[in-house]
Amino acid sequence: MAAKQGKQKTDIVVKIENAYKAYGQNRVLGNLNLEIRREKFTCIVGPSGCGKSVLVYLIAGYEGLDQIGRAHV
């Protein structure tokens, strides 16, 4: 399938750069960089309280970043 003329197709559908999120003194995400590519299976795993749900909320737009960083969805 060819990309439409004038538009560049990218394989990256989610890109997070230098994400930082804290609740009070508790840092949940620190300097997180992540790329999720089209048609790839991505799994987020880790122990309880490590920030998995916060990351999903960030991607969904329910949470914002605390310091300079970017999330492109």
C-alpha positions as CSV (number, residue, x, y, z in Angstrom):
1,M,0.0,0.0,0.0
2,A,1.5,3.3,-1.1
3,A,1.5,6.4,1.2
4,K,-0.5,9.3,-0.1
5,Q,1.5,11.8,-2.1
6,G,2.8,14.7,0.0
7,K,2.4,12.8,3.3
8,Q,5.3,10.9,4.8
9,K,4.3,7.6,6.5
10,T,5.9,6.9,9.8
11,D,6.1,3.6,11.7
12,I,6.1,5.4,15.1
13,V,2.5,5.8,16.5
14,V,3.5,6.8,20.0
15,K,6.7,8.7,21.0
16,I,7.5,9.8,24.5
17,E,10.7,11.9,25.1
18,N,12.1,12.8,28.5
19,A,8.9,12.1,30.4
20,Y,8.9,13.0,34.1
21,K,6.0,12.5,36.5
22,A,5.8,12.7,40.2
23,Y,3.2,12.7,42.9
24,G,4.6,14.9,45.7
25,Q,8.0,13.5,46.5
26,N,7.3,10.2,44.8
27,R,8.9,10.1,41.3
28,V,6.8,7.7,39.2
29,L,8.5,8.3,35.8
30,G,11.9,9.8,35.3
31,N,13.6,10.6,32.0
32,L,11.5,8.0,30.2
33,N,11.9,7.6,26.4
34,L,9.7,5.3,24.5
35,E,8.7,4.6,20.9
36,I,5.8,2.3,20.0
37,R,5.7,1.3,16.3
38,R,2.8,0.6,14.0
39,E,1.8,-3.1,13.8
40,K,4.1,-4.1,16.6
41,F,3.0,-5.8,19.9
42,T,4.1,-3.7,22.9
43,C,3.7,-4.9,26.5
44,I,4.3,-2.8,29.6
45,V,5.4,-5.0,32.5
46,G,6.9,-4.2,36.0
47,P,6.3,-4.6,39.7
48,S,3.4,-2.9,41.5
49,G,3.9,0.8,41.8
50,C,6.5,1.3,39.1
51,G,4.4,3.6,36.9
52,K,2.7,1.3,34.3
53,S,-0.7,2.8,34.8
54,V,0.7,6.3,34.8
55,L,2.4,5.6,31.5
56,V,-0.9,4.3,30.0
57,Y,-2.8,7.4,31.3
58,L,-0.1,9.7,29.8
59,I,-0.5,8.0,26.4
60,A,-4.3,8.2,26.7
61,G,-4.1,11.9,27.6
62,Y,-5.5,11.6,31.1
63,E,-2.3,12.7,32.8
64,G,0.2,15.4,31.9
65,L,4.0,15.7,32.4
66,D,5.4,17.5,35.4
67,Q,8.6,18.8,33.6
68,I,9.7,19.5,30.1
69,G,9.1,16.5,27.9
70,R,6.9,15.5,25.0
71,A,4.4,12.8,24.2
72,H,3.2,12.4,20.6
73,V,0.3,10.1,20.0
